[in-house]
Amino acid sequence: MQEFFFANGWSDGLPVAPPTHEAVRATLAAAGRDPQEVIGPIPPRMRMASIEKLAVNAVMAGCRPEYFPVVLAAIEAALDNDCRLYGIQTATNNTSPLIIVNGPVIERLGLNAAGNVLGQGCRANATIGRALQLVLRNVGGDLPGETDMATQGQPGKFTFCIAENERESPWAPFHVERGFSREDSAVTVIGASPGHNVFTYGCETGREIMEHLTGAMTALGHNNVIFPTGPLIVFGPEHAHVLARDGYDKEAIRQHLFRRARIPLSRFGERTVRGLKHRRSRWFAEAGDPDHIGVADHPSHISIVVAGGAGIHSQFVPTSFSYNPVTRLIRSKG
């Protein structure tokens, strides 16, 4: 059976779970929605997607039935125009949709928000992220070398799903900042590159952590130099608590990065500067700094979550294509 799926191009290169009638029915039942309901065309080939087709791919990805409402919310977020999914899928860039999960659903489904949060080992994280990718491939026609023209790609094209470590965060959860309550469960989707690890060896203060982070964000060549999306910072809990201890809330962090994470235009060639002035026109119109380029056009465009386990590590995650992160409520059955 696996060879049949591989031969028809219905896999991401890894074995898939057989989408039996029984498994698909159980997955549909967990969402409580009409199997023939259409949620919209899936880029890049703009094929229509029914709830049933999405359930088939969730089963193939290895999802338990109770994961399906999270998968549906992630797909609905990805289809929002602000996500700009078509551009993410078809560009030579390595961008892929990143799913961030918040709320009580994290504990209920056993999503990993702690150690190795961006790595292997958790069925919920791995299969929810994979389900989105299989939908893009099998329904949307997102095929490497045909519609997906990524020069190198990234591991996030297999699966790219994290949960926020709300228990260990000193700040409000990401979805609460975006207008939801703590009792709500929600997913956020944004186009993202692989994270740049920020290892603060020897640092003891929030200011030192911020200087290391700023240094990582002011290298040439990452997507937030070119794209106005605004970067994502995934703080490890240890970094978050040191920053909070030293008086940094999320707004102070955003203001610091907006002011300090700027690259002199003198480091770029003339042609690159012309391109930046076109693609980052809002920065040059509003920031009041014609000699530098910042990583965000406005402090509010910098997204901050807390995820991971013990250790002096955080990640700067360059983003691109998406106008904004898109957050959707996870709708429970009924």
Stockholm file with secondary structure:
# STOCKHOLM 1.0

chainA/1-334         MQEFFFANGWSDGLPVAPPTHEAVRATLAAAGRDPQEVIGPIPPRMRMASIEKLAVNAVMAGCRPEYFPVVLAAIEAALDNDCRLYGIQTATNNTSPLIIVNGPVIERLGLNAAGNVLGQGCRANATIGRALQLVLRNVGGDLPGETDMATQGQPGKFTFCIAENERESPWAPFHVERGFSREDSAVTVIGASPGHNVFTYGCETGREIMEHLTGAMTALGHNNVIFPTGPLIVFGPEHAHVLARDGYDKEAIRQHLFRRARIPLSRFGERTVRGLKHRRSRWFAEAGDPDHIGVADHPSHISIVVAGGAGIHSQFVPTSFSYNPVTRLIRSKG
#=GR chainA/1-334 SS CHHHHHHTTCSSSSCCCCCCHHHHHHHHHHHTSCTTCEEEEETTTTEEEEHHHHHHHHHHHTCCGGGHHHHHHHHHHHHSGGGCHHHHHHSSSCCEEEEEEESTHHHHHTCCCSTTTTSSCCHHHHHHHHHHHHHHHHTTCCCBTTTBCCSSCCGGGTCCEEECCGGGCSSCCHHHHTTCCTTCCEEEEEEECCCEEEECTTCCSHHHHHHHHHHHHTSTTSHHHHCCSCCEEEECHHHHHHHHHTTCCHHHHHHHHHHHCEEEGGGSCHHHHHHHHHHTHHHHHHSSCTTEEESCSSGGGCEEEECCCSSSEEEEECBCSCSSCEEEECCCCC
#=GC SS_cons         CHHHHHHTTCSSSSCCCCCCHHHHHHHHHHHTSCTTCEEEEETTTTEEEEHHHHHHHHHHHTCCGGGHHHHHHHHHHHHSGGGCHHHHHHSSSCCEEEEEEESTHHHHHTCCCSTTTTSSCCHHHHHHHHHHHHHHHHTTCCCBTTTBCCSSCCGGGTCCEEECCGGGCSSCCHHHHTTCCTTCCEEEEEEECCCEEEECTTCCSHHHHHHHHHHHHTSTTSHHHHCCSCCEEEECHHHHHHHHHTTCCHHHHHHHHHHHCEEEGGGSCHHHHHHHHHHTHHHHHHSSCTTEEESCSSGGGCEEEECCCSSSEEEEECBCSCSSCEEEECCCCC
//
